[in-house]
């Protein structure tokens, strides 16, 4: 069913979603699979940017990202405001700094992930929050990205209706929210929830739009959607959003975000969605070691059942679950420790796998342990 398009994000808002959930957001290491070219699939005609090819949603995304418009813009006056000029300069600085690490991720994925990065139609990213940035950096050619967290989708106010003080607060809050993701690859959950509620730019949507614009995506449309317990995605206001977008030369793709409780007490919609869109690749990063305990067995089993491959740091699915002979494993970086607050989830078997000497080095940090000399990335491919 075709989802209704939001005609203008500048007038009106996306409704906040429902109430808060009760919970958050050979087995030895092998060698890397031979590199394969990252082919661009064209399931439909590729979109190309033009000077006048400007939708309201795309203009808002570029405005939030601190980028000039690509044509006539109703926000031209605001872009001349010193508040936005400062925002644009600050975002440029943050992005240029993060680009060093992101470029290393892109270089690594071409060899380490081989054709996996090119051929993944669906990317599942549980416990993601609004982190489309890293989902796209690791898997740039997916048709559908499915993100999930406990943070609400949020609202986009009419930027022109904000007072100078409100605009400064909104853009400053957005920069605060994206800063740790750009600098350290993850969001600090508590801080993010406060940041996403205290300014006129609330929820995950503004963050995702800014990341997409900075990755040179044109935002085609934004729709509110609902994820049902049976995994069906239906139209209308609910617990999610679909962003239809395209990068130059690529087919249009969908970025979904759902506010969903992934604990065993949740409604199971995300797990059912994984089953309906299999096979897909699951990406896990900074997942708070939730699947190492007993309260998130359902999402853990869904990942192990429906994923053609899993790319994760040690906070995702415990390493021992990949040692059943059904997965080809490759280890990258090094595994030495966890953060002190997660010390109970240290994995001796993963450390022993690294000590066998078959892991390959990486030059970037990702996840909670951000030092490349201690960063661990696990790539598991289903046999």
RODO-2510 file (C-alpha; in nm, 4 decimals, decimal comma):
residues 383
     n   res          X          Y          Z
     1     x     0,0000     0,0000     0,0000
     2     x     0,1360     0,3404    -0,0883
     3     x     0,2022     0,5481     0,2202
     4     x     0,0647     0,9062     0,2294
     5     x     0,3269     1,1748     0,1788
     6     x     0,3628     1,4608     0,4241
     7     x     0,3146     1,7544     0,1931
     8     x     0,5079     2,0053     0,3985
     9     x     0,7308     1,9554     0,6977
    10     x     0,7533     2,3283     0,7483
    11     x     0,3883     2,3554     0,8437
    12     x     0,2770     2,0950     1,0874
    13     x     0,4618     1,8287     1,2772
    14     x     0,5089     1,4597     1,2974
    15     x     0,3146     1,3357     1,5977
    16     x     0,4955     1,1924     1,8922
    17     x     0,4511     0,8201     1,9261
    18     x     0,2966     0,6290     2,2136
    19     x     0,3987     0,5953     2,5761
    20     x     0,7397     0,5108     2,7034
    21     x     0,8474     0,1491     2,7020
    22     x     0,9932    -0,0123     3,0076
    23     x     1,3267    -0,1129     2,8546
    24     x     1,6022     0,0468     2,6439
    25     x     1,6981     0,1003     2,3605
    26     x     3,4645    -2,3822     1,3127
    27     x     3,4177    -2,1138     1,5617
    28     x     3,7709    -1,9765     1,5514
    29     x     3,8368    -1,6442     1,3881
    30     x     3,8924    -1,6705     1,0144
    31     x     4,0464    -1,4520     0,7535
    32     x     3,8714    -1,1843     0,5539
    33     x     3,6634    -1,2855     0,2578
    34     x     3,8099    -1,1783    -0,0752
    35     x     3,7110    -0,8298    -0,1768
    36     x     3,4250    -0,7843    -0,4212
    37     x     3,3213    -0,4655    -0,5985
    38     x     3,0464    -0,2605    -0,4388
    39     x     2,7979    -0,2649    -0,7202
    40     x     2,5143    -0,0157    -0,7309
    41     x     2,1838    -0,1912    -0,7801
    42     x     1,9189    -0,0028    -0,9754
    43     x     1,5807    -0,1494    -0,8983
    44     x     1,4337     0,1759    -1,0273
    45     x     1,5743     0,4795    -1,2121
    46     x     1,8473     0,6605    -1,0226
    47     x     1,7709     1,0063    -0,8879
    48     x     1,9954     1,2948    -0,9869
    49     x     2,0119     1,6278    -0,8112
    50     x     1,9194     1,9429    -1,0004
    51     x     1,9191     2,3082    -0,9037
    52     x     1,5403     2,3224    -0,8857
    53     x     1,4865     1,9648    -0,7678
    54     x     1,3974     2,0766    -0,4194
    55     x     1,1336     1,9375    -0,1868
    56     x     1,0488     2,1011     0,1404
    57     x     1,1665     1,7980     0,3348
    58     x     1,5003     1,7986     0,1548
    59     x     1,5499     2,1675     0,2255
    60     x     1,4774     2,1118     0,5953
    61     x     1,7256     1,8236     0,6051
    62     x     1,9992     2,0397     0,4534
    63     x     1,9119     2,3289     0,6826
    64     x     1,9474     2,1065     0,9893
    65     x     2,2748     1,9663     0,8553
    66     x     2,4177     2,3167     0,8175
    67     x     2,4209     2,2996     0,4360
    68     x     2,3131     2,5553     0,1793
    69     x     2,0029     2,4817    -0,0250
    70     x     2,0262     2,3348    -0,3743
    71     x     1,7745     2,5730    -0,5227
    72     x     1,5073     2,8217    -0,4214
    73     x     1,4456     2,7867    -0,0514
    74     x     1,1814     2,9222     0,1857
    75     x     1,4548     2,9196     0,4499
    76     x     1,6895     3,1598     0,2695
    77     x     1,6404     3,4376     0,5258
    78     x     1,7174     3,2016     0,8131
    79     x     2,0355     3,0889     0,6394
    80     x     2,1540     3,4492     0,6545
    81     x     2,0944     3,4623     1,0292
    82     x     2,4158     3,4540     1,2375
    83     x     2,2605     3,1732     1,4431
    84     x     2,2431     2,9445     1,1404
    85     x     2,5794     3,0616     1,0086
    86     x     2,7367     2,9581     1,3364
    87     x     2,5511     2,6271     1,3205
    88     x     2,6724     2,5609     0,9652
    89     x     3,0327     2,6421     1,0559
    90     x     3,0226     2,4201     1,3618
    91     x     2,8656     2,1303     1,1699
    92     x     3,1311     2,1653     0,8990
    93     x     3,4043     2,1402     1,1604
    94     x     3,2482     1,8382     1,3298
    95     x     3,1885     1,6610     0,9981
    96     x     3,5380     1,7182     0,8648
    97     x     3,6813     1,5770     1,1863
    98     x     3,4585     1,2694     1,1739
    99     x     3,5269     1,2147     0,8030
   100     x     3,8766     1,0911     0,8860
   101     x     3,7315     0,7977     1,0796
   102     x     3,4387     0,7409     0,8438
   103     x     3,6715     0,7226     0,5446
   104     x     3,8714     0,4535     0,7266
   105     x     3,5503     0,2586     0,7849
   106     x     3,4639     0,2851     0,4155
   107     x     3,8099     0,1657     0,3157
   108     x     3,7938    -0,1264     0,5605
   109     x     3,4476    -0,2417     0,4551
   110     x     3,5501    -0,2832     0,0903
   111     x     3,7929    -0,5572     0,1849
   112     x     3,6591    -0,6991     0,5107
   113     x     3,2931    -0,7146     0,4140
   114     x     3,3546    -0,7956     0,0492
   115     x     3,0324    -0,8345    -0,1450
   116     x     2,8332    -0,8308     0,1784
   117     x     2,8357    -0,4524     0,1838
   118     x     2,7158    -0,4330    -0,1751
   119     x     2,4490    -0,7026    -0,1768
   120     x     2,2589    -0,6417     0,1493
   121     x     1,9034    -0,5522     0,0498
   122     x     1,7910    -0,5156     0,4124
   123     x     1,9971    -0,3890     0,7048
   124     x     1,8556    -0,4456     1,0528
   125     x     1,9955    -0,2248     1,3261
   126     x     1,8378    -0,2985     1,6666
   127     x     1,9195    -0,0631     1,9559
   128     x     2,0320     0,1947     1,7005
   129     x     1,8600     0,5125     1,8043
   130     x     1,8885     0,7587     1,5119
   131     x     2,2283     0,6264     1,3984
   132     x     2,1724     0,6006     1,0236
   133     x     2,5239     0,7457     0,9941
   134     x     2,7039     0,4202     1,0750
   135     x     2,4456     0,1919     0,9144
   136     x     2,5108     0,3719     0,5869
   137     x     2,8886     0,3897     0,6381
   138     x     2,9135     0,0129     0,6787
   139     x     2,6367    -0,0786     0,4290
   140     x     2,5988     0,1939     0,1636
   141     x     2,3915     0,0041    -0,0932
   142     x     2,0946    -0,1342     0,1005
   143     x     1,7406    -0,0829    -0,0221
   144     x     1,5929    -0,0727     0,3278
   145     x     1,7421     0,0248     0,6624
   146     x     1,5414    -0,0751     0,9688
   147     x     1,6452     0,1163     1,2811
   148     x     1,4931     0,0718     1,6232
   149     x     1,5172     0,2343     1,9656
   150     x     1,3147     0,3679     2,2562
   151     x     1,3482     0,7324     2,1613
   152     x     1,0369     0,8912     2,0034
   153     x     1,0280     0,9896     1,6367
   154     x     0,9664     1,3477     1,7372
   155     x     0,8488     1,6607     1,5638
   156     x     0,9685     1,9178     1,3133
   157     x     0,8312     2,2668     1,3796
   158     x     0,8018     2,5404     1,1208
   159     x     1,1553     2,6789     1,1385
   160     x     1,0299     3,0240     1,0392
   161     x     0,7977     3,0353     1,3392
   162     x     1,0844     3,0039     1,5876
   163     x     1,2175     3,3076     1,7651
   164     x     1,5931     3,3735     1,7405
   165     x     1,6342     3,2293     2,0877
   166     x     1,4312     2,9178     2,0032
   167     x     1,6240     2,8660     1,6801
   168     x     1,9546     2,8943     1,8639
   169     x     1,8356     2,6451     2,1272
   170     x     1,7061     2,4035     1,8615
   171     x     2,0199     2,4016     1,6474
   172     x     2,2501     2,3954     1,9501
   173     x     2,0645     2,0955     2,0914
   174     x     2,0948     1,9162     1,7589
   175     x     2,4711     1,9717     1,7541
   176     x     2,4984     1,8395     2,1086
   177     x     2,3052     1,5266     2,0149
   178     x     2,5137     1,4440     1,7083
   179     x     2,8505     1,5293     1,8629
   180     x     2,9178     1,1978     2,0406
   181     x     2,7996     0,9974     1,7387
   182     x     3,0381     1,1909     1,5164
   183     x     3,3290     1,1904     1,7597
   184     x     3,2870     0,8516     1,9305
   185     x     3,0394     0,6563     1,7120
   186     x     2,7596     0,6190     1,9681
   187     x     2,4955     0,8173     2,1525
   188     x     2,4957     0,8454     2,5305
   189     x     2,1406     0,7231     2,5876
   190     x     2,0516     0,9311     2,8928
   191     x     2,1963     1,2507     2,7485
   192     x     2,0343     1,1862     2,4109
   193     x     1,6898     1,1453     2,5644
   194     x     1,7248     1,4738     2,7463
   195     x     1,8635     1,6501     2,4372
   196     x     1,5847     1,5133     2,2175
   197     x     1,3159     1,6515     2,4481
   198     x     1,4414     1,9893     2,5672
   199     x     1,4471     2,1830     2,2381
   200     x     1,1961     2,2566     1,9589
   201     x     1,3728     1,9881     1,7507
   202     x     1,2528     1,6819     1,9348
   203     x     1,3037     1,3127     1,8696
   204     x     1,5152     1,1090     1,6320
   205     x     1,3876     1,2497     1,3017
   206     x     1,5944     1,5721     1,2957
   207     x     1,9133     1,3773     1,3713
   208     x     1,8504     1,1256     1,0928
   209     x     1,7714     1,4007     0,8429
   210     x     2,0936     1,5839     0,9279
   211     x     2,3007     1,2665     0,8885
   212     x     2,1366     1,1826     0,5549
   213     x     2,1940     1,5313     0,4171
   214     x     2,5586     1,5244     0,5250
   215     x     2,5907     1,1940     0,3388
   216     x     2,4641     1,3678     0,0234
   217     x     2,1193     1,2105     0,0257
   218     x     1,8215     1,3865    -0,1242
   219     x     1,5160     1,3442     0,0981
   220     x     1,2239     1,2619    -0,1292
   221     x     0,9458     1,2143     0,1240
   222     x     0,8745     1,1480     0,4897
   223     x     0,5791     0,9404     0,6101
   224     x     0,4586     0,8422     0,9524
   225     x     0,4098     0,4659     0,9789
   226     x     0,3137     0,2037     1,2320
   227     x     0,4903    -0,1266     1,3000
   228     x     0,2384    -0,3881     1,4076
   229     x     0,3092    -0,6903     1,6269
   230     x     0,2971    -0,9153     1,3177
   231     x     0,5719    -0,7127     1,1478
   232     x     0,3406    -0,5313     0,9056
   233     x     0,4212    -0,1678     0,8293
   234     x     0,1039     0,0338     0,7800
   235     x     0,0284     0,3938     0,6957
   236     x    -0,0536     0,6695     0,9367
   237     x     0,0683     0,8032     1,2668
   238     x     0,2059     0,5366     1,4926
   239     x     0,5393     0,4297     1,6288
   240     x     0,7609     0,4931     1,3304
   241     x     0,8700     0,6967     1,0317
   242     x     0,9816     0,6185     0,6794
   243     x     1,2273     0,8484     0,5043
   244     x     1,2448     0,7951     0,1295
   245     x     1,5785     0,9221     0,0027
   246     x     1,8467     0,8768    -0,2614
   247     x     2,2160     0,9468    -0,3041
   248     x     2,3462     1,0619    -0,6451
   249     x     2,3553     0,7710    -0,8894
   250     x     2,1787     0,5338    -0,6512
   251     x     1,8248     0,4049    -0,6565
   252     x     1,5874     0,5467    -0,3990
   253     x     1,5965     0,3703    -0,0627
   254     x     1,3931     0,3616     0,2573
   255     x     1,5177     0,4494     0,6034
   256     x     1,2766     0,3296     0,8708
   257     x     1,2923     0,4122     1,2381
   258     x     1,0597     0,2476     1,4898
   259     x     1,0144     0,3275     1,8534
   260     x     0,9900    -0,0232     1,9887
   261     x     1,0635    -0,2146     2,3062
   262     x     1,2900    -0,5056     2,2084
   263     x     1,2805    -0,6736     2,5471
   264     x     1,1024    -1,0059     2,5882
   265     x     0,8091    -0,8082     2,7273
   266     x     0,7710    -0,6014     2,4094
   267     x     0,5222    -0,6676     2,1301
   268     x     0,7667    -0,8494     1,8997
   269     x     0,6977    -0,6382     1,5942
   270     x     1,0626    -0,5822     1,5057
   271     x     1,1411    -0,9539     1,5240
   272     x     0,8433    -1,0282     1,2974
   273     x     0,9641    -0,7571     1,0591
   274     x     1,3042    -0,9273     1,0409
   275     x     1,1361    -1,2548     0,9508
   276     x     0,9287    -1,0877     0,6797
   277     x     1,2314    -0,9138     0,5225
   278     x     1,4855    -1,1941     0,5480
   279     x     1,7551    -1,2534     0,4560
   280     x     1,9170    -0,9367     0,5821
   281     x     2,2346    -0,8257     0,7507
   282     x     2,2192    -0,7270     1,1157
   283     x     2,4409    -0,4476     1,2431
   284     x     2,4968    -0,4112     1,6176
   285     x     2,6985    -0,1447     1,7930
   286     x     2,6945    -0,0001     2,1446
   287     x     2,4003    -0,2253     2,2320
   288     x     2,4523    -0,2047     2,6111
   289     x     2,5148    -0,5835     2,6293
   290     x     2,1385    -0,6276     2,6611
   291     x     2,1414    -0,9601     2,4760
   292     x     2,3991    -1,1000     2,7182
   293     x     2,1302    -1,1389     2,9841
   294     x     1,7944    -1,3120     2,9982
   295     x     1,5616    -1,0253     2,9154
   296     x     1,6313    -0,9958     2,5405
   297     x     1,6323    -1,3572     2,4236
   298     x     1,3664    -1,3051     2,1595
   299     x     1,5516    -1,0380     1,9618
   300     x     1,8752    -1,2359     2,0022
   301     x     1,7114    -1,5470     1,8569
   302     x     1,5592    -1,3438     1,5725
   303     x     1,9030    -1,2097     1,4801
   304     x     2,0536    -1,5588     1,4814
   305     x     1,7619    -1,7036     1,2835
   306     x     1,6953    -1,4397     1,0190
   307     x     2,0360    -1,2806     0,9493
   308     x     2,2511    -1,3826     0,6558
   309     x     2,5368    -1,2109     0,8371
   310     x     2,5987    -1,0181     1,1579
   311     x     2,8492    -0,7337     1,1890
   312     x     2,8896    -0,6229     1,5485
   313     x     3,1050    -0,5065     1,8328
   314     x     3,1206    -0,7212     2,1514
   315     x     2,8154    -0,5483     2,3034
   316     x     2,5822    -0,7263     2,0596
   317     x     2,5103    -1,0994     2,0436
   318     x     2,7566    -1,2879     2,2720
   319     x     3,0398    -1,4488     2,0776
   320     x     2,9550    -1,7952     2,2078
   321     x     2,6314    -1,8005     2,0047
   322     x     2,8320    -1,7947     1,6821
   323     x     3,0449    -2,0943     1,7831
   324     x     2,7886    -2,3589     1,6857
   325     x     2,9402    -2,4405     1,3457
   326     x     2,6768    -2,2490     1,1497
   327     x     2,8841    -1,9345     1,1030
   328     x     3,2100    -1,8382     0,9376
   329     x     3,3771    -1,5910     1,1704
   330     x     3,6295    -1,3170     1,1055
   331     x     3,7738    -1,0997     1,3798
   332     x     3,9158    -0,7508     1,3404
   333     x     4,0983    -0,5192     1,5752
   334     x     4,1594    -0,6412     1,9271
   335     x     3,9512    -0,7475     2,2270
   336     x     4,1059    -0,6657     2,5613
   337     x     3,8401    -0,5333     2,7949
   338     x     3,4966    -0,3801     2,8396
   339     x     3,4088    -0,0489     2,9944
   340     x     3,4136    -0,0789     3,3725
   341     x     3,0377    -0,0376     3,3938
   342     x     3,0000    -0,3473     3,1714
   343     x     3,2787    -0,5548     3,3298
   344     x     3,0426    -0,8434     3,4095
   345     x     3,0010    -0,9015     3,0349
   346     x     3,3678    -0,9625     2,9597
   347     x     3,3937    -1,2616     2,7196
   348     x     3,6925    -1,4921     2,7857
   349     x     3,6131    -1,7058     2,4809
   350     x     3,6284    -1,4003     2,2569
   351     x     3,9595    -1,2998     2,4127
   352     x     4,0959    -1,6501     2,3494
   353     x     3,9870    -1,6294     1,9862
   354     x     4,1871    -1,3091     1,9466
   355     x     4,4884    -1,4620     2,1178
   356     x     4,4998    -1,7311     1,8491
   357     x     4,6479    -1,4639     1,6251
   358     x     4,4145    -1,4736     1,3255
   359     x     4,2503    -1,1339     1,3825
   360     x     4,3306    -0,8553     1,1402
   361     x     4,4013    -0,4952     1,2465
   362     x     4,1718    -0,1976     1,1961
   363     x     4,2559     0,1701     1,1945
   364     x     3,9312     0,3139     1,3330
   365     x     3,7429     0,3118     1,6602
   366     x     3,3810     0,2082     1,6874
   367     x     3,1587     0,1149     1,9803
   368     x     3,2281     0,1705     2,3482
   369     x     3,6023     0,1000     2,3325
   370     x     3,7038     0,3684     2,0885
   371     x     4,0798     0,3197     2,0804
   372     x     4,1567     0,1317     1,7533
   373     x     4,4145    -0,0786     1,9396
   374     x     4,1317    -0,2156     2,1568
   375     x     3,8339    -0,1938     1,9227
   376     x     3,6769    -0,5283     1,8323
   377     x     3,4643    -0,5945     1,5244
   378     x     3,3109    -0,9384     1,4682
   379     x     3,1886    -1,0425     1,1228
   380     x     2,9779    -1,3597     1,1205
   381     x     2,8530    -1,5016     0,7898
   382     x     2,6002    -1,7791     0,7850
   383     x     2,7346    -2,0941     0,6202
***
